Every structure is written in structure tokens, then in C-alpha cells.
Amino acid sequence: MTYKNKTIKKHARGNWFVRIRVNGKYISIYGRTKQECYEKLKVVADKVEQEKWLAKLAGLTATPIAQTVVVPAPIVPTVKAYTLQEWFDEWLTSYKGNLRAITAKNYRILFETHCAEWLSMNIADITNAMLARTVNGMNGCKQAKDQLKSLLKQLFAIAHNDKLIENNPTLNLPKPKATPPIRKRQALTAEQEKRFIDTALADLDKYEPLLVCLLQGVRKGEMLALRPNDLDFERNTLRIDESYDEQNPDDLLTKNTDSNRVMPMFELTRKILLKYANANPTERIYEVSTAQLYRRLAELQAKANLPKFTVHELRHTFITRCHEKKIDEMIVQKWVGHQIGSRMTKAVYTHISNDAEREFIELLNAKTA
């Protein structure tokens, strides 16, 4: 779209802009949409042209008159007065459009939960003290507070850069206060793990999903995404390339690229999953909700006289048993889909022999035989 031979272009940030020369200097005009940018350009370009024409008519040079053109004048009146909620929605759409759906949802929950008091306020009226009180007053660990602080700094930095606010209230935002440490994740002891396995095997129809998490060290979402076509009973392998979240059922991406893997299917897991060999290959094996899963976990803990722990701690238990049996660190990383720390580590990791891996598989099978 052009006006007076000036072409409107799309900015890398997602909005639209055009440059126009005024009194020997270029100014940039921005708009959230192409049409908005066009209307602003039209005001500026027409005003500059009118001033030149009046100067010529009066027998004066164009330069002194053109100097009377105040660059912000045609732009400022058309700037929208955003509420904090409106600006967050704009930021999430225009500046964070490439986020995964689950990440965008988590951003929204974090922001709207802890900034609810200010959502209807104009962003120009938000102060440093208000934001500091919001960040330090939230319940949660320091990591969550740091995430909220980072989100707010991005929001207001862009708003200030786009001249939507005169001052950035996050410039001197204080460091979030530390909170009491949360319970550290623990792995089950070998004796507790045996009680867990025995109790789960006694009522496999109910506790099978939890048992698979323990035996294979997979994440909850990875377990819930398993389908019969991920099971290879000839090679005794398990393919992990999807992760299921009931809140975002269409987003099946795993945590990261290293999470996509093929790992050995251990002996007890094979015996449990063999019944799915002829099942519909494209349907998920475990159609269970997160709420059901945690209710079953609580029941199992009570039956086996075990302390409270989360589903993810079953994965920690698997990794702990691997370390106790001296299984090579790179093998463990390969099995559980952890990221490899360096290129050199990755190079070594990819050249581990199949014979060495088979020996480690036998070691792990021995504990469940």
C-alpha cells in the first residue's frame, strides 16, 4: 500500500511502518494495522505538502515553513489508550505470535491471575510501586516471580518504545523477594519402589499408567500420548515423539527436540503392554484425565503405605535407580530424553555401542525379573 509514493511495510515486530522525509530528516510512522499506518501517513504527508505549497505561495523557501511541522503531532492523537488487559492481548498476539499454544496459555494465566487488580487500568497510569507490589505479593516460588517480572518488563518496554507511555514503570523494578523453599522432589527408595510395583500389579487396570511412568521413566504427557504403533515388540523398543495435554489436546509436541526418542521397552513393561499389540494403532492407550491419575496415585500411596509424591517423581525414581546401577550418564540421557550439554558430549553420546546399551538394559531388567 502506498501514498504519495511512500510505501508502507511490515515491521519484524508485526506492526506496520513507513518513513517520510521532513525538513531533511526522516521520521518513522507506525501502525498496528496497514490501514492505521496509511491514515497516519496521509495526515503527515498532506500537512507537509500543504506547508510547502503555502511557503511557495508566499514567496518563501519551503524549509522554514516545513520546520513548523511537529513530527509527533499527526501521530500522537491517533495513539490508542490501552488498558493493561488490551495491551497484554496485543503483545501476546503481535509480539509473541510464534509461541506454542500451551506456553501462551501459561503466560496468560500467570499475568491475569497476579495482575487482576490492574487489568482495566490505562497502561500509562501503572506505576513502579504497583508492579513491585504485584510481583512480591504473589504466592509461589522465586522462579514464578522472576517469570512475571520478565513478562512485565517486556510488556512495558515495548509500550514505551512504541510511545504508548511516557515513562517505563519497570525500569527500576526491584528484585523479587525470596520465598520459603518448596518441597524438593524426591525419588522413592528401592524398598518403596518395590511396594509401589507390587501394589500396582495387584490392580493393574487402575494403576497401569502410573506403573509405566515408573518402569520407563517417561513424563506424564509422554505416557498419555502413547499409541499401539509406538510399541515395537520385535525390537523391544518404545517410541516417544508426542506429549498429550488435556488442556491443549491438539498440541502434541514434546518438551523439546531431545525428548523425541526411541528407548528400550523393559521386560516388565513389555509384559504389561503386550495386550495392545493388536489394538487400534492410532488411538491413545491411556484415556485417563489428570484428575483421575492423581486420585489413583493417592489411592496407591495409601495402599502401599508410601509418602506423598507426584507423578513426575516416578521419573526421578527411574533415573535414580539407573545411577545406582552405574548406568552410563549418556545412556540415561538418551533413555529419558534429556538435553545433552555440549557438542563434544553429543559426539560421544552418539557413538555409544549397541552392545554396551544391551548390557545396561539387562541390568535394569534384572530388578523387575
C-alpha positions in Angstrom: 0.0 0.0 0.0 1.4 3.4 -1.0 0.5 7.1 -0.6 2.4 10.0 -2.2 4.9 7.4 -3.4 5.6 6.3 0.2 5.4 2.5 0.6 4.0 1.0 3.9 6.0 -2.0 5.0 5.5 -4.7 7.7 7.9 -4.4 10.6 9.7 -7.5 12.0 7.8 -7.0 15.3 4.5 -7.5 13.4 3.2 -3.9 13.1 3.4 -1.6 10.0 5.6 1.4 9.3 6.6 3.9 6.7 9.4 6.5 6.6 8.9 10.1 5.3 11.4 12.9 4.9 10.5 16.1 6.7 12.9 19.1 6.7 15.8 17.0 5.6 15.2 14.3 8.3 13.4 11.0 8.1 10.7 10.2 10.6 9.0 6.8 11.0 5.3 6.4 11.3 3.9 3.2 12.9 0.5 1.5 13.0 -0.8 -1.8 14.4 -2.5 -2.4 11.0 -1.6 -1.4 7.5 -4.7 0.8 7.3 -3.9 2.6 10.5 -0.4 3.3 9.3 -1.9 4.6 6.0 -4.2 7.0 7.8 -1.3 8.4 9.8 0.9 8.7 6.7 -1.9 10.6 4.9 -2.1 13.2 7.7 1.7 13.8 7.8 2.2 13.8 4.0 -0.7 16.1 3.3 0.4 18.5 6.0 4.0 18.6 4.6 2.7 19.2 1.1 0.4 21.9 2.3 3.2 23.7 4.1 5.4 23.6 1.0 2.6 25.0 -1.1 1.9 27.8 1.3 5.6 28.7 1.5 5.8 28.8 -2.3 2.7 31.0 -2.5 4.1 33.5 0.0 7.4 33.6 -1.9 9.3 32.0 0.9 11.5 28.9 0.9 9.9 25.7 1.9 12.4 25.0 4.6 11.3 27.5 7.3 7.7 26.5 6.9 8.4 22.8 6.9 10.2 23.3 10.2 6.8 24.1 11.7 5.7 20.5 11.1 5.9 18.9 14.5 6.6 15.2 13.9 4.6 13.7 16.8 1.6 15.9 16.0 -0.1 13.7 13.4 0.7 10.5 15.3 0.0 11.3 19.0 -3.7 12.0 18.6 -4.3 8.7 16.9 -2.4 6.6 19.5 -4.8 4.3 21.2 -5.1 4.4 25.0 -4.7 0.8 26.0 -5.8 -0.8 29.2 -3.3 -3.3 30.7 -5.5 -6.2 29.6 -5.8 -4.8 26.0 -2.1 -4.2 25.8 -1.3 -7.7 27.1 -3.6 -9.2 24.4 -1.9 -7.1 21.7 1.6 -8.0 22.9 0.8 -11.7 23.0 -0.7 -11.7 19.5 1.7 -9.3 17.7 5.0 -9.7 19.5 4.7 -13.3 20.7 2.8 -14.9 17.9 5.2 -17.8 17.4 4.7 -19.2 20.9 3.3 -22.7 21.4 -0.4 -22.7 22.5 0.4 -24.2 25.9 3.2 -21.6 26.5 0.9 -18.7 25.5 -1.8 -20.1 27.8 0.7 -20.3 30.7 1.7 -16.7 30.1 -2.0 -15.6 30.2 -2.7 -17.5 33.4 0.4 -16.0 35.1 -0.4 -12.5 34.0 -4.2 -12.4 34.5 -4.0 -14.2 37.9 -1.5 -11.9 39.5 -2.3 -8.6 37.7 -6.1 -8.9 38.0 -6.3 -5.7 40.1 -4.8 -3.5 37.3 -6.3 -5.1 34.2 -8.8 -2.4 33.5 -6.4 0.5 34.1 -4.8 2.5 31.4 -1.2 1.4 31.0 0.0 5.0 31.3 -1.3 5.0 34.9 0.5 1.9 36.0 3.4 2.8 38.4 6.5 1.1 39.6 5.2 0.7 43.1 2.1 -1.1 41.8 4.1 -3.6 39.8 6.6 -4.2 42.6 3.7 -5.0 45.0 2.2 -7.3 42.4 5.4 -9.3 41.9 6.4 -9.6 45.5 2.8 -10.2 46.7 2.2 -13.2 44.6 2.2 -16.7 46.1 4.7 -19.1 44.5 8.4 -19.7 44.2 11.0 -17.1 43.2 11.2 -18.6 39.7 7.5 -17.8 39.1 8.1 -14.3 40.4 11.0 -13.9 38.1 8.9 -15.0 35.2 6.2 -12.5 36.0 8.8 -9.7 36.3 10.3 -10.6 33.0 6.9 -10.6 31.3 6.0 -7.2 32.7 9.4 -5.8 31.6 8.8 -7.0 28.1 5.2 -5.5 28.1 6.2 -2.1 29.2 9.5 -1.8 27.3 7.6 -2.3 24.0 4.8 0.1 25.1 7.4 2.7 25.9 9.3 2.1 22.6 6.1 2.5 20.7 5.4 5.8 22.5 2.2 4.4 24.1 3.5 5.5 27.5 5.8 8.4 28.5 7.7 6.5 31.3 8.6 2.8 31.7 7.4 1.8 35.2 9.6 -1.4 35.1 13.0 0.3 34.7 13.7 0.2 38.4 11.5 -2.8 39.3 13.1 -4.3 42.4 14.4 -7.9 42.6 11.6 -10.3 43.7 11.9 -11.3 47.3 12.8 -14.9 48.1 10.0 -17.2 49.3 10.3 -20.2 51.6 11.7 -23.1 49.6 9.2 -25.6 48.3 9.4 -29.3 48.9 12.3 -30.7 47.0 11.4 -33.5 44.6 12.4 -36.9 46.0 12.9 -40.3 44.4 11.5 -43.4 46.0 13.9 -45.7 47.8 14.4 -49.2 46.3 12.2 -50.7 49.0 9.4 -48.1 48.4 9.7 -48.7 44.7 9.1 -52.4 45.2 6.0 -51.7 47.3 4.7 -49.4 44.6 5.3 -52.0 41.8 3.7 -54.8 43.9 0.6 -52.7 44.7 0.2 -51.5 41.1 0.5 -55.1 39.7 -2.2 -56.2 42.1 -4.7 -53.8 40.5 -3.2 -53.2 37.0 -6.4 -52.0 35.4 -6.4 -48.9 37.6 -2.7 -48.3 38.2 -1.1 -49.3 34.9 -0.4 -45.8 33.6 1.4 -44.9 36.8 3.4 -48.1 36.6 4.5 -47.4 33.0 5.8 -43.9 34.1 7.9 -45.6 36.8 9.2 -48.5 34.7 10.2 -46.4 31.7 11.0 -43.1 33.3 8.6 -41.2 30.8 6.9 -37.9 31.5 3.2 -37.9 32.3 2.3 -36.3 28.9 4.5 -38.8 27.1 2.7 -41.7 28.8 -0.7 -40.3 28.0 0.3 -39.9 24.3 1.4 -43.5 23.8 -0.3 -45.4 21.0 0.0 -49.0 19.9 2.0 -48.0 16.9 4.7 -46.6 19.3 5.3 -50.1 20.6 7.8 -52.4 18.7 7.6 -55.8 20.3 10.1 -57.3 17.8 12.9 -54.9 18.7 11.5 -54.3 22.3 11.5 -50.5 21.8 9.2 -47.7 22.8 8.9 -44.6 20.6 8.4 -41.2 22.3 7.5 -38.4 19.8 4.3 -36.9 21.3 3.1 -35.5 24.6 -0.5 -35.1 25.5 -2.1 -32.3 27.5 -5.8 -32.4 28.0 -5.9 -28.6 28.1 -4.4 -28.4 24.6 -5.2 -31.8 23.0 -4.2 -30.6 19.5 -0.7 -29.6 20.7 1.2 -32.9 20.8 4.7 -31.5 20.7 7.2 -33.0 23.2 9.1 -30.7 25.6 12.0 -30.3 23.2 13.7 -32.0 20.3 15.8 -34.1 22.6 12.6 -35.6 24.1 11.8 -37.3 20.7 13.5 -40.7 21.1 13.3 -44.4 20.8 14.1 -46.1 24.1 14.2 -49.8 25.2 11.0 -51.4 26.3 12.0 -53.1 29.6 10.9 -56.6 30.3 8.1 -55.9 32.8 6.8 -53.1 30.6 6.7 -55.5 27.6 4.6 -58.0 29.6 2.1 -55.2 30.6 1.8 -53.6 27.1 1.7 -56.8 25.0 -2.1 -56.8 25.2 -2.1 -53.7 23.0 -0.2 -55.3 20.1 -3.4 -55.7 18.0 -5.2 -52.6 19.3 -6.1 -49.6 17.0 -2.7 -48.3 16.2 -3.8 -44.6 16.1 -5.8 -44.4 19.4 -4.2 -43.4 22.6 -3.7 -46.3 25.0 -4.5 -44.4 28.2 -7.7 -42.3 28.0 -7.4 -41.0 31.6 -7.7 -37.5 32.9 -5.1 -35.8 35.0 -7.6 -35.6 37.9 -8.2 -39.4 37.7 -4.5 -40.1 37.5 -3.8 -38.1 40.7 -6.7 -39.7 42.5 -5.3 -43.1 41.6 -1.9 -42.1 42.7 -3.2 -41.0 46.1 -5.0 -44.4 46.5 -1.9 -46.3 45.6 0.2 -44.3 48.0 -2.3 -45.1 50.8 -2.5 -48.8 50.0 1.3 -49.2 49.8 1.9 -47.0 52.8 4.0 -44.6 50.8 4.7 -40.9 51.4 3.1 -38.3 49.2 4.8 -37.6 45.9 3.9 -36.5 42.3 3.7 -38.5 39.1 6.9 -36.7 37.9 8.8 -38.2 40.9 8.3 -41.6 39.4 10.6 -40.4 36.6 13.1 -39.2 39.2 12.9 -42.6 40.8 13.7 -44.3 37.4 16.7 -42.0 36.9 17.9 -42.6 40.4 17.8 -46.4 40.0 19.8 -46.0 36.8 22.5 -44.0 38.6 22.6 -46.5 41.5 23.3 -49.3 39.0 26.1 -47.3 37.5 24.4 -47.0 34.1 26.4 -44.6 31.9 25.2 -41.0 32.1 24.8 -40.7 28.4 22.7 -43.8 28.2 20.4 -42.4 30.9 20.1 -39.1 29.0 19.2 -41.0 25.8 16.6 -43.0 27.5 14.8 -40.2 29.3 15.2 -37.6 26.6 17.4 -35.1 28.5 19.2 -32.5 26.5 22.9 -33.1 26.0 25.0 -30.3 27.4 27.7 -29.8 24.7 28.7 -30.7 21.2 31.5 -32.8 22.5 29.2 -34.7 24.8 26.8 -35.2 22.0 29.5 -36.6 19.7 30.5 -39.1 22.4 26.9 -39.9 23.2 26.0 -40.8 19.5 28.9 -43.3 19.3 27.9 -45.5 22.3 28.0 -49.1 21.1 24.8 -51.2 20.9 26.5 -53.9 22.9 27.1 -51.5 25.8 23.5 -50.4 25.7 22.2 -54.0 25.8 24.3 -54.7 28.9 22.6 -51.8 30.6 19.2 -52.9 29.6 19.9 -56.3 31.1 20.9 -54.6 34.3 17.7 -52.7 34.6 15.6 -55.7 33.6 17.2 -57.7 36.5 15.5 -55.5 39.1 12.0 -56.4 37.8 12.5 -60.0 36.9 
